[in-house]
Amino acid sequence: MCHWWCALSLILTWSTAVIAGEFVLAFEHDKAYQQGTTYVAKITGIENGKTVVRTEILTIRPRPAGVVDPKQDDETLYAPRCFDPGYYRLTVHAQRGEFVSKDSEPIVEIDLTSATPCRPITVVSKPPSKGSSSPAGPIVLGTAAAFGGTVLLMEGATPPPLPALPNLDCVSWKVTGPCFCNPFTPCLSVEYYEPGWLIETVLQPGTTAISELAPLLDAAFAVAGTALPGGGGAGNTGGSGHTNLHFTEAHVYTFPQVLGGPCTSCAPSGGLALNYASEMDAATWRVDVSVPSPLELLQQIGVWGRLYPRSGKVIHSSKPVVSGLVAARAMDIAFQPIGTPPNVDTHVVVKPTGSFSRCFQLAWPKRTPCLPAGTPPPLWDLASVSPDGKYIWIIWRKRTCCVNPNQTTCGITLPGVGGHGENWCVLPELPSP
């Protein structure tokens, strides 16, 4: 039997959100420990362009009429909730006296930016599709996707909006010591991680995993006059005799810092931009240019494979690892278009990144902790195979700066926004090329 402090399983029921962000939270807790336990929601997000961080005690109600829950047992608790327009991340924990449970899993992420202000909640279940034998209801996965104000958890869902992709527990903010902003002003040195780039890998040239990125990609192709090459796909032996040969396209984007942080004067900075698209670099991306070198072991991407040749061809049995290695190569190309001797390959880059990181986080189809590129797959790739071959990675970079004490925490580093504990990159990094 599960003790009361076990982690809760937080799911969302079907709901209507035509007028506002109306839905019902459903979470599970052992019936024997419900009496005398308080359930607290931790809510972080953006409302009207401002970061909100709050906790609130949930009001538990009987299962609302019309809400279909496949489990429907006495361990399931229901809490109707309405959110004003905004984007939110949500967890629930249980409190009993001085004891507090772990946060619920998965973290629920909802995009209600198109909703209107709250009104009294009326919950109506979504009927099953015609001809379906399955009741309408939640399928518990690691990520919640929300569209048009309706929160869904279901297989085959598309990636969530851009703000929902980074795992904000990777921020890992800390004060590292005293410093001086100038010879006369004592300050504090801070360190944290922020999402620097988004990399998507796809099988079909010219396609994208996120619809809001398509205009950037299409515009770049139009300006460059890029004729999309054929080919691509997984499991293609290409006549090489390898059954695990894969070819993948990659796109590198600068990730916008919408929350800001201490090192950006506590204000948002930068915008979404395309750095690299392998379709525009077809002549080199599709050709293996590699010379055996003593540096090859130092240029290895951990256990994922070789950095060179910096192309879209990878031989590996794990498709998520293939995507990760391709993303690492694309990140390296976007940083240094001309390769390290003796592998002096030359690539076409839209806009060099100017900096580099190997702190990776798989964002889709499963969200992982931050991990150094090359981390052994058993630690992260379980249940992470994409059914359509599209993967999304967030590349995190470390920021350090000397700031006034009153600016040591803001934006992404605010308590309750940027967390700790899911960033393996704080461990010693792998050698860089």
Secondary structure, DSSP 8 states (H G I E B T S, - for coil): ---TTS--EEEE-----SSSEEEEEEEE--GGGTTT-EEEEEEEEEETTEEEEEEEE---B---TT---SS-STTEEEEEEEE-SSEEEEEEEEEETTEE----BS-EEEE-TT---------------TT--S-S-----S--EEETTEEE--TT-----GGGSS-GGG---EEEEEEEEETTEEEEEEEEEEEEEEEEEESSTT--SSGGGHHHHHHHHHHHT-------BSS--TTSS-TTEEE-EEEEEE--BSS--GGGTTS-B---EEEEEGGGGHHHHTS------GGGTTTEETTTEES-S-SSEEE-S-HHHHHHHHHHHHHHHHH-SB--TT---B---SS--SS---EEEEEESS---BEETT--GGGT-TT---TTS-EEEEEEEEEEEEE-GGGSS-GGGSTTTS-SSSBGGGS------
